Amino acid sequence: MQDRIKANLDRIRASGATYVDCRWVPFEETNELTMWNGNLKEAASSRQSGVGIRVLYRGAWGFSASSDVSDLSAVFDRALDNARVAARRVTFPVRLAEKDIVQAAFTSPCEIDPFEVPLADKVAFLKATDEMLDQPGVFQRIGGLSFVRKQINFVDSEGSEIEKHITEVFGQIGVLGADAEGMTHERSFRLGRRGDTRGWESIDRETFAANAERIVRELNQVQQAEICPVDDRSVILMPGIMYLQTHETIGHALELDRILGYELAFAGGSFVRLEDFGRLRYGSEKLTARADATLPNSPGSFGYDDDGVPAQNNLLIDKGLLVGAITGRQMVEEANARSRRIIFSESSGANRATSFYRVPIERMTNINIDPGTDGTLDDIVAQTERGMILDGDRSWSIGSNREQFHFGCEIGWLVEDGEVTDVVKNATYKDDTLHFWNALSAVGDASTWEVVYVDNCGKGQPNQVMQLGHGIPICRFDNVRIGE
């Protein structure tokens, strides 16, 4: 197969294409299990394979994909034909940033292949977890496991050859209950990074047991709690909501294709402009954010992107100043040309496709916030006069250009004069993005920093769902509106 791919790459290049690449996926398997109130509601498996071909011809892309590789030449020809048609209407000719020729392999860390674990063992784990959740105050119990295993072979006309073997494991549990007025509340736990590998061994019974006990206890507290007051307070974000704050108002806002206006029709644009790089005060000096695809053991670490560029630790915000973006080879060239200055010296290795039949687009890697020096949660609380601790993502609403937001949380704890006082329900907070990040007044130390996995990041049209992670500490933001 590799020889056939190379022969067609050479043939299409000889036909006038300036660049050609092929992603051959010999297999991609998924396995999903969901248990609802002790009953196995879903047990689904899928397997697919195929090739995706990109051809760059006279400044325009052509793409073709097929699960039938018996006539590989025809798939290449369709991609070239599509590029030729697109070239008649191209308004901004595509150029690709330079990259090194790479011949390499990447395998995500995995000790126990989840696809080799018997179905009975997976169901038994969900059943045992469900029994822990079956407690007073809980009327619905949900447990889910999700597994992905795939091989991707990348070859391009510049000489790169990359083979990747990726295994992903996701797990979550949730409980729902009603308060005296009949309003439903939820408390949940999402599996994050556990140790150095992410195979079946990361489905740790003790971790799930401890969090099962915690979310049931906290759900009952919420059901008995008063409604969140309307006020201006400091908010202290726990990882269970801090990951989403980072995802929506830093990660998506700094995808370069979105900044250039290519995402407006589906999921909104970005308030960031090309002239902002190196100049915009995105947050306070306590904010340093990065797109780190080299972070060990996270679904946002994939070795090499679908342009064949090595994964990188790319600085986005340096002590509050906007300095970088989430980029691929095409968009950095367009951004530099449009701004008439060199903003980006190279791709940051963040161009990815969700499957062989989708084109690569700029996607978040691991969007992380560096830990700070403000201590533990207890330390931050002790230094807070009037505030609220928030955890759990319940709802979210984002401005069309990520310029503002409104988040609802599963639980809140009021803070008065450095002490945690009452639990509140229906906890919400909202703000303008730049005001919020500039109000960052405390960043927890490394002991508060954890990696939260995300298995459902959607982007693009047609939609592409991607997996990634967020490494975040506990953070405090001052003068934020709550309860509306």
C-alpha positions in Angstrom: 0.0 0.0 0.0 2.8 2.4 0.9 4.4 1.8 -2.5 1.1 2.5 -4.3 0.7 5.7 -2.4 4.1 6.9 -3.3 3.7 6.1 -6.9 0.5 8.1 -7.1 2.0 11.0 -5.2 4.7 11.2 -7.9 2.2 10.9 -10.7 0.0 13.7 -9.4 3.0 15.9 -8.8 4.0 15.3 -12.4 0.5 16.4 -13.5 1.2 19.9 -12.2 0.3 19.7 -8.5 2.5 21.7 -6.2 1.9 19.5 -3.2 0.1 16.2 -2.5 -0.4 14.2 0.7 -2.2 11.0 1.7 -3.6 9.9 5.1 -4.2 6.2 5.0 -6.1 4.8 8.0 -5.8 1.0 8.0 -8.3 0.9 10.9 -10.1 3.1 13.3 -12.2 1.4 16.0 -14.5 2.8 18.6 -16.3 1.2 21.5 -19.0 3.0 23.5 -20.8 1.7 26.6 -23.4 3.6 28.6 -25.2 2.4 31.8 -28.4 4.2 33.0 -29.9 3.4 36.4 -28.2 0.0 36.4 -29.3 -1.0 32.9 -26.9 -1.2 29.9 -28.4 1.3 27.6 -25.7 1.3 24.9 -23.0 -1.1 23.8 -21.8 0.0 20.4 -18.7 -0.8 18.3 -17.6 0.5 15.0 -14.7 0.1 12.6 -13.7 2.0 9.5 -10.7 2.4 7.2 -9.8 4.4 4.1 -7.7 7.1 2.6 -7.9 10.8 2.4 -6.0 12.7 -0.4 -5.2 16.4 -0.5 -3.9 18.0 -3.7 -2.7 21.6 -4.0 -2.9 22.9 -7.6 -2.4 26.5 -8.6 -3.2 27.8 -5.2 -6.3 25.7 -4.5 -7.0 22.6 -2.5 -8.7 19.5 -3.9 -9.8 16.7 -1.6 -11.1 13.2 -2.1 -11.5 10.2 0.2 -12.7 6.6 0.0 -13.0 3.5 2.1 -12.4 1.5 -1.1 -8.6 1.5 -1.8 -8.8 -1.1 -4.6 -8.6 1.7 -7.2 -6.3 4.1 -5.3 -5.4 6.0 -8.5 -9.0 7.0 -9.0 -9.1 8.6 -5.5 -6.0 10.6 -6.3 -7.4 11.7 -9.7 -10.6 12.9 -8.1 -8.6 15.0 -5.7 -6.7 16.6 -8.6 -9.8 17.2 -10.5 -11.4 18.9 -7.6 -8.3 21.1 -7.2 -8.4 22.1 -10.8 -12.0 23.2 -10.5 -11.4 25.1 -7.3 -8.4 26.9 -8.9 -10.7 28.6 -11.3 -12.3 30.5 -8.5 -9.5 30.9 -5.9 -9.3 34.4 -4.5 -6.4 33.9 -2.1 -3.9 31.4 -3.4 -2.9 28.8 -0.8 0.7 28.7 0.2 2.2 26.4 2.7 4.8 27.3 5.4 8.1 25.5 5.2 8.5 22.3 7.3 11.2 19.7 7.8 11.0 16.3 6.1 10.0 13.8 8.8 10.3 10.1 8.8 9.0 8.9 12.2 6.5 7.0 14.2 4.4 7.8 17.3 2.5 5.5 19.7 0.4 6.8 22.5 1.2 5.3 25.9 -1.0 2.3 26.6 -0.3 -0.7 28.8 -3.6 -2.6 28.5 -5.4 -2.4 25.2 -9.0 -1.6 26.1 -10.2 -3.4 22.9 -8.7 -6.6 24.3 -10.6 -6.3 27.6 -13.7 -8.6 27.6 -17.0 -6.9 27.3 -18.1 -8.6 30.5 -15.3 -6.8 32.5 -16.3 -3.4 31.1 -20.0 -4.0 32.0 -19.0 -5.3 35.4 -17.0 -2.1 36.1 -20.0 0.1 35.1 -22.3 -2.1 37.2 -20.1 -1.8 40.3 -19.8 2.0 39.8 -23.6 2.3 39.4 -24.1 0.5 42.7 -22.0 3.2 44.4 -24.2 5.9 42.9 -27.4 4.2 44.0 -28.0 6.3 47.1 -30.7 8.4 48.6 -31.3 11.7 46.8 -30.4 10.3 43.4 -33.1 9.5 40.9 -30.9 9.0 37.8 -27.4 7.5 37.5 -25.3 7.6 34.4 -22.0 5.9 33.7 -20.1 5.8 30.4 -16.9 4.4 28.9 -15.5 5.3 25.5 -12.5 3.8 23.7 -10.7 4.7 20.4 -8.0 2.8 18.7 -6.5 3.8 15.3 -3.5 3.7 13.0 -2.8 6.7 10.7 -0.1 6.5 8.0 0.8 9.9 6.5 2.9 10.3 3.3 3.4 13.6 1.4 5.1 14.7 -1.8 7.8 16.5 0.2 9.2 13.2 1.5 7.6 12.8 4.9 6.4 9.4 6.1 4.8 9.1 9.5 3.0 6.2 11.2 0.9 6.8 14.3 -0.9 4.4 16.6 -3.3 6.1 18.9 -5.4 4.7 21.8 -7.8 6.8 23.8 -9.8 6.0 26.9 -12.6 8.2 28.3 -14.9 7.6 31.3 -17.5 9.6 33.2 -20.2 9.2 35.8 -23.1 11.5 36.8 -26.0 11.7 39.2 -29.3 13.6 39.0 -31.7 14.6 41.7 -34.6 17.0 42.3 -34.9 19.7 45.0 -38.1 20.5 46.9 -39.4 22.7 44.0 -38.9 19.9 41.5 -35.9 21.4 39.8 -33.4 18.9 38.6 -29.7 19.2 39.5 -26.7 17.2 38.4 -23.2 16.4 39.7 -20.7 14.6 37.5 -17.1 13.4 37.3 -15.0 13.3 34.1 -11.9 11.1 33.9 -8.7 13.0 33.4 -5.0 12.0 33.2 -4.1 9.2 35.6 -0.4 8.3 35.6 1.8 7.8 32.6 -0.5 5.7 30.3 -4.1 5.9 29.1 -5.1 2.3 28.3 -7.6 0.3 30.3 -5.3 0.7 33.3 -6.4 4.3 33.6 -10.0 3.1 34.5 -9.0 3.1 38.2 -11.7 1.7 40.5 -10.5 3.6 43.5 -10.6 6.9 41.6 -14.2 6.3 40.4 -15.2 5.1 43.9 -13.9 8.2 45.6 -15.6 10.5 43.1 -18.8 8.5 43.2 -19.1 9.1 46.9 -18.2 12.8 46.5 -20.7 13.7 43.7 -23.6 11.9 45.5 -22.8 13.9 48.7 -22.5 17.2 46.8 -25.7 16.5 44.8 -27.6 16.2 48.1 -26.0 19.4 49.3 -27.2 21.2 46.2 -30.7 20.0 46.5 -30.9 21.5 50.0 -29.2 24.7 49.1 -30.4 28.3 48.6 -30.3 29.8 45.1 -27.1 31.6 44.1 -27.4 35.3 44.9 -27.1 38.0 42.3 -23.9 39.8 43.2 -20.4 40.9 42.0 -17.8 38.7 43.7 -14.5 36.9 43.2 -15.0 33.6 41.6 -12.7 30.7 42.3 -12.8 28.1 39.4 -12.1 24.5 40.1 -10.7 22.3 37.3 -14.2 21.0 36.5 -15.2 24.4 35.2 -11.8 26.0 34.6 -11.2 23.6 31.8 -14.3 24.8 29.9 -13.4 28.4 30.6 -10.0 27.8 29.0 -11.5 25.8 26.2 -14.1 28.3 25.0 -12.4 31.7 25.6 -8.8 30.9 25.0 -8.6 27.7 22.9 -11.4 28.4 20.3 -10.7 32.1 20.3 -7.0 31.5 19.3 -7.6 29.1 16.4 -6.0 30.9 13.5 -8.6 29.9 10.8 -11.3 31.2 13.1 -9.4 34.5 13.5 -9.1 34.7 9.7 -12.9 34.3 9.4 -13.3 30.7 8.2 -15.5 29.5 11.0 -18.2 32.2 11.1 -21.0 30.1 9.6 -20.9 27.3 12.1 -19.4 28.0 15.5 -18.6 31.7 15.5 -15.5 33.7 14.9 -13.0 35.4 17.2 -12.7 38.9 18.6 -8.9 38.6 18.1 -7.4 40.5 15.1 -4.1 39.9 13.4 -2.8 43.3 14.7 -3.4 42.1 18.2 -0.5 39.6 18.3 2.3 41.0 20.4 0.1 43.9 21.5 -3.1 42.8 23.1 -3.3 42.5 26.9 -5.3 39.3 26.9 -5.1 38.8 30.7 -3.3 39.8 33.9 0.4 39.1 34.4 -0.6 35.9 36.2 -1.9 34.3 32.9 0.5 32.2 30.9 -1.2 29.9 28.4 0.2 27.4 25.9 -0.9 24.9 23.3 1.3 21.9 24.4 0.9 18.9 22.2 4.0 17.4 23.8 2.3 16.9 27.2 2.7 13.2 28.1 -0.4 11.1 28.1 -3.2 13.3 26.9 -5.5 13.0 23.9 -4.2 16.4 22.7 -0.7 14.8 22.3 -0.5 13.0 18.9 3.2 13.1 17.9 2.7 14.8 14.5 -0.2 16.7 13.0 -2.0 16.0 9.7 0.4 18.3 7.8 3.3 16.2 9.0 4.5 18.8 11.4 5.9 17.6 14.8 3.8 18.3 17.9 5.0 21.4 19.7 4.7 23.3 23.0 3.5 26.6 21.6 3.2 29.7 23.8 -0.1 31.5 23.3 -0.2 34.1 26.1 2.9 35.2 28.0 2.2 36.8 31.3 -1.0 38.3 29.9 0.3 39.3 26.5 -1.0 37.6 23.4 1.9 36.1 21.5 0.7 33.0 19.6 -2.1 31.1 18.0 -3.2 27.6 17.2 -1.9 27.2 13.6 -1.3 25.0 10.6 0.9 25.4 7.5 -1.6 27.2 5.3 -3.1 29.7 7.8 0.3 31.1 9.0 1.2 32.0 5.5 -2.1 33.7 4.9 -2.0 35.6 8.2 1.5 36.9 7.5 0.5 38.0 4.0 -2.7 39.7 5.1 -1.0 41.5 8.0 2.1 42.4 5.9 4.4 41.4 8.7 5.8 38.1 10.0 3.6 37.2 12.9 4.2 33.4 12.7 7.6 31.9 11.7 6.1 28.4 11.2 3.2 26.1 11.8 2.6 25.2 15.4 1.6 21.6 14.3 -2.1 21.8 15.1 -3.7 20.9 11.8 -5.9 17.7 12.4 -8.8 15.8 10.9 -11.2 13.7 12.8 -11.1 10.9 10.3 -9.7 10.0 6.9 -12.8 11.4 5.1 -12.4 14.9 6.6 -9.9 17.6 5.6 -7.5 18.8 8.3 -8.3 22.1 10.0 -6.7 23.9 12.9 -7.7 22.2 16.2 -6.8 22.7 19.8 -4.1 20.5 21.2 -3.7 20.6 25.0 -4.6 24.2 25.9 -3.0 24.6 29.3 -2.6 27.4 31.9 0.7 27.4 33.7 0.5 26.8 37.5 1.2 29.9 39.6 2.5 30.7 43.1 -0.6 31.4 45.0 -0.8 28.1 46.8 -3.6 25.6 47.3 -7.4 26.1 47.3 -7.3 26.7 51.0 -4.6 29.4 50.5 -6.6 31.1 47.8 -9.9 31.0 49.8 -8.1 32.4 52.9 -7.1 35.4 50.8 -10.6 36.0 49.4 -12.9 38.5 51.2 -16.2 37.8 49.2 -16.2 35.1 46.6 -17.7 31.9 45.3 -16.0 28.6 44.5 -17.5 27.0 41.3 -17.2 23.5 39.9 -18.9 21.4 37.2 -20.1 22.5 33.7 -23.8 22.6 33.6 -24.5 25.1 30.7 -22.6 27.5 28.6 -23.4 30.3 26.2 -20.6 32.0 24.1 -20.7 35.3 22.2 -20.6 34.9 18.4 -16.9 36.1 18.4 -16.0 34.6 21.9 -16.0 38.2 23.2 -18.3 37.3 26.1 -19.7 34.3 27.9 -22.3 33.0 30.5 -21.6 29.7 32.3 -23.8 27.7 34.6 -22.2 25.4 37.1 -23.3 22.3 38.9 -22.4 23.6 42.4 -21.1 26.7 44.1 -19.7 27.4 47.6 -19.9 31.0 49.0 -16.8 32.4 50.6 -17.0 35.1 53.3 -13.9 36.7 54.9 -11.6 33.8 53.9 -14.0 31.0 55.0 -16.2 28.7 53.0 -19.8 29.2 54.2 -22.9 27.9 52.3 -23.5 25.7 49.2 -25.6 27.4 46.6 -27.6 25.9 43.6 -28.1 27.3 40.1 -24.7 28.9 40.3 -23.8 31.0 37.3 -21.2 33.6 36.3 -20.7 35.8 33.2 -18.3 38.4 31.9 -16.6 39.9 28.9 -13.6 37.7 27.9 -10.9 40.3 28.2 -12.2 41.8 31.3 -12.4 38.4 32.9 -8.9 37.2 32.1 -7.5 40.6 33.1 -9.2 40.1 36.5 -7.2 37.0 37.1 -5.8 37.6 40.6 -4.7 34.2 41.9 -3.3 31.1 40.2 -2.9 27.9 42.2 0.4 26.1 42.5 1.4 22.8 40.8 -0.5 20.8 43.4 -3.8 22.2 42.0 -2.9 21.6 38.4 -4.6 18.7 36.7 -5.3 17.5 33.1 -9.0 17.2 32.2 -9.8 15.2 29.1 -12.3 16.4 26.5 -13.7 13.9 24.0 -16.3 16.0 22.2 -14.8 19.2 20.9 -16.8 20.1 17.8 -15.7 22.4 15.0 -16.0 22.7 11.2 -18.7 22.3 8.6 -19.3 19.4 8.1 -18.7 18.9 11.8 -15.6 17.3 13.1 -15.4 16.0 16.7 -11.9 15.9 18.2 -10.3 14.8 21.5 -7.8 16.9 23.6 -6.9 17.8 27.1 -6.6 20.9 29.3 -4.0 21.2 32.0 -5.3 23.8 34.4 -4.8 25.0 38.0 -7.4 26.5 40.3 -7.8 30.2 39.5 -9.5 33.2 41.1 -11.0 36.1 39.1 -12.2 39.3 40.8 -15.3 41.5 40.3 -17.4 39.0 38.3 -21.1 39.0 38.0 -22.8 35.9 39.5 -26.4 34.6 39.7 -27.8 36.1 36.5 
